[in-house]
Amino acid sequence: MPPMDAEVPFDAEREYNNRARVPGHGAIIAGWARDAAAFRAAAPAGSRLAMPYGPGERQRFDLFGPAEGQPVAMFIHGGYWQALDGSFVSHCAAGLVARGVSAAVPTHDLAPAVPLAAIVEQARAAALALHRLTGRRILAMGHSAGGHLAAMLAATDWRAIDARLPERLVGAILPVSGLFELEPLLGTSVVAAMDLDRTTARAFSPRLLPSPGIPMHAVVGGEESPEYLRQTRDFAAAWGGSSEAVPGADHFTVLAPFADPAHPLVGRAAAMARLP
């Protein structure tokens, strides 16, 4: 848990309620939806949309770029595990695809209809299906709750699932504005509808899990709350990775670079996807 400041008491609601912190979030999310729809409409050659990875209606991913012959990334949507779907962030694959990296964008079921444990298992199922389709290691990426899921993928013991799988099915991660310690969220409105207690929060906190020893770079908006900045720094330090704060970006505008193939962050992600 974050330390208490004698002069400014810690207020978890203020720290973690991103929609309250960014009054213009609705317009930004609407812009995501427009940009994502336009990217899907002009999907590059070899793309496959609505690929099933499980039996549920939401258990699908879009793969942008060919399934063979290219490095592979996966970008998982945010929404505090309770909102949105992959169709809002399709455009976050655009920069990578332009740099020759195929990128999958999955959707998962939402809490509280399903528990967090089921959402993590669905993320694993999507990654496993993507690996079996492409035969490649995966760069796991994601925004907000999707950043949490990307980290949980990296912490997965894949050979416990199937002894024939590579030990590092996820070869690198680049979470964006992720959540890596869930205990501080307890008691806030953002998880009030979820069946999240202290035990579950700790069990699904990537920072408390052993580092998988893979390349990782954690990104956060420079204008995000002190807690998001702290979580990103602390997670990177705990797992022996690097981190950066994007100047001037809030929790929502931090996604803007990923549609631009010329942005240094996209260049870094593409290089990570190509690691052996």
N, C-alpha and C positions, 0 to 999 in steps of 0.2 A: 504494500500500500504506500502511496506517496506520503511524505512527511507533512505534518501540519505546520502551518506558518502562524506564528503568534499574532501577527498583525492582520493577515488576510486568511481567515479560516478556509480550509479546503471545502469546495462546493462541487461535488461530483456532477450534479445536474448541469451546472454552468460549464464544466469542463468537457462533458461528453455529449451534450445535446447540440449536435452540429446544425440542425435545422433552425434552432433558436439563435445560434451564434451568427448564422448567415441569412439575413432576411430575404436576400434575392435568390435563395436556393431553388425555388420553384422554376424560375425562368432558366436557370442554368441546367436543371434536369430536363426541362422541355427542349432545350438546345441539344443536349445529349441525344434525346430520342430522335430529333430531326437528323442530326449528323449520322447517327447509327443506322437509321433507315436508308439514308442516301448511300452509305457504304455498302449495306447489304444489297441494295438494288443494282449496284455496279460491282458485285462480288467478283474478284479476280478469277481467272481460269483455274479450274481444278477444285474450286470451293465446293463444299458439301454442307447444306443447311439442314437443321433439325435432325441431326444424327442421334439415334437413341443410345443411351448408355445404361438405362434401367427401364422398369415397367411403367413408371409414372408419367403423366402428361408433361410435367415440367422437367423430367430427366432427359434432357436433350442438350446437344451442343452444336454450334455452328463452327465449321472449320474453314477458315479463309486461307486460300493457297492450297497447293497440292499436298496429298497425304504422303507422297514419296519424294525422296531426294533432297529435302530441305530440313534445316533445324526446326524444332517445334517449341512453341510456347503455349501456355494456357493463361487466359485473363479472366478472373472470377469477379462477378459484380458485387457491389456492396448493398447496403440497405439494412444494416444491423440484423442480418439473418431473417428479417421479417418483411422486406419490401423489395420491389424492383425485380428484374430478371435480366438475362443476358442481352436482350434486345436493346437495352438502354446504353450498352457500352461496346457495341460492335465496332464502332469507329476507333476504339482504343487498340484494335489490331492493325489499323491502317499503316502506321509508321513501320511496324515490324514487317508486314507483308511487302511493303515497298523495298525493304532491305533484304528480301529473300528468306524471311522466316515465316513459316506457316503458323497461324495462331488460331487456337480454339477458344470459343467463348461459351461456357456452359451456363445453364440455368439449373437451380435446385429448388426443392420444396421449401416452404417457409415456416418458421415458427410463428405462432404457437401450435399450428396444426401438426407439426412434427418437432421433436426435441432437437437440441443442438447436436447431440450425438448422431442422429440420423442425417443431419445436414453434412457433418464431417464425413460420414460414410458415403454419402452421395458424391461429395467432392473426390473422394478416393476412387469411387467407381468410374467417374468421368475421366480421371487421370489414367486409370488402368485401361479403359476403352481406347483412349487416345494413343497410349503407348502400343497397344496391340494393333491398332490401325496403322500406325506409322513406323513402328519398330525403333523409335528414337527415345532418348532421354528427354525430359520436359523441363523447360524453364517455367516455374510456377510464379504467376503474378496475380495481383488482385487488389481491389480498392476497398478500404475500410474493413467491413466484415469479410470481404473477399481476400484482403491481405492476411487476415487471421487464418482463413482456410488455406491459403497458399503456404503459410508456415506450418500448418498441421499436416499438409501433404509432405513437406520436407521432413517432418518428424516421424513419418510413418515407417514401420518395419515392413517393407514390401515382401520380403521373403517369408514372413510369417503368414502372409496372405497366399503366396504361391512361391514355393522354393525355386521355381524356374525364373522368377523375375530378377532383374538386376537389383543389386543392393541399393543403388542410387537411381531409382527410376526417375525421381526428381533430381536433376543434376545441379540446379541453382534456383535461387528465388529472388524476386524483386517485388516485395510488398509495397503498396502505396497507401499511406495514412492508415496503417493497419492497427489492429487491437491485439496485443500480445500478453496482456494481463487482464483477466476478466473480473477479478474480485472488486476493483474500484467501481465497476458499473452497478454492483448490487445496490438496490435501493433507489436507482434512478428511474425516470419514466421511460427511458429508452429500452430497458429490458423488463419492465414491469409485467408485461404480458407473457414473458417466457418463464418456463419452469427451471430457473437458474438459481441454485443455491451455492454456498461457499465451496462445498466439495466438488461440485460439477465445474464451477468457475476455475478452480485450481487445476483440475484434471485436464481442462481444455485451454490452459494458458501456455502458449508456446515458449514464453520466456522461462518458464519453470521446467521445461522438458530438456533432455540432453541435446546439445548441439549435434546435428548430423554431420558437421564438418564439411559442408559444401559451400561454394561461393554464394554470398548473399549481399545485397545492397538494399537498404530500407530507405524509402523516400517519404517525406511528409511536407505539407505546405508550410511555408515560413510564417504564415499568419494564423496557423491553427492554435488550438488551446495549448497552454503549458503542459497539460497531461499528454496530449498527442505527441508533442515534441519530446517529452520525457520518455514515453513508451517506445518511441522509435529509437532514440539513443540507447536506452537500456537494453532493448532487444538486440540491437546490432552488437553491443558490447558483450552481451551474454553468449551470443553465438559466434563471436569472433569475426563479425562482418563489418561493413561500412554503412554509413548513413549520410543523407543530405537533406536539407530543408530547401525547398524551391522558393526563391525570394518572391514575395508578394502574393503567393498562392494561398487560398483558403482550402477547406476540406473538399470543396467541389471543383474549383478551378484548377486544382492540382492535377487533374486528369488531362488538361488541354495539351501538354507536350506529346502525349502518346499517339496522336493522330498525325504528327509531323515527322516524316522520316529524317529530316535534317536536324532534329533536336538532339542535343548530346545525350539525354536520357534514353532516347530510342537507340542511339548508337551503342550505348552501354548495354542495353538489354539485348540487342542483336549479338553483340560480342559474347555475352553470357550464354545465350542460346547455342552458340557454336562451340562452347567448351566441350572437350571430350568427356 
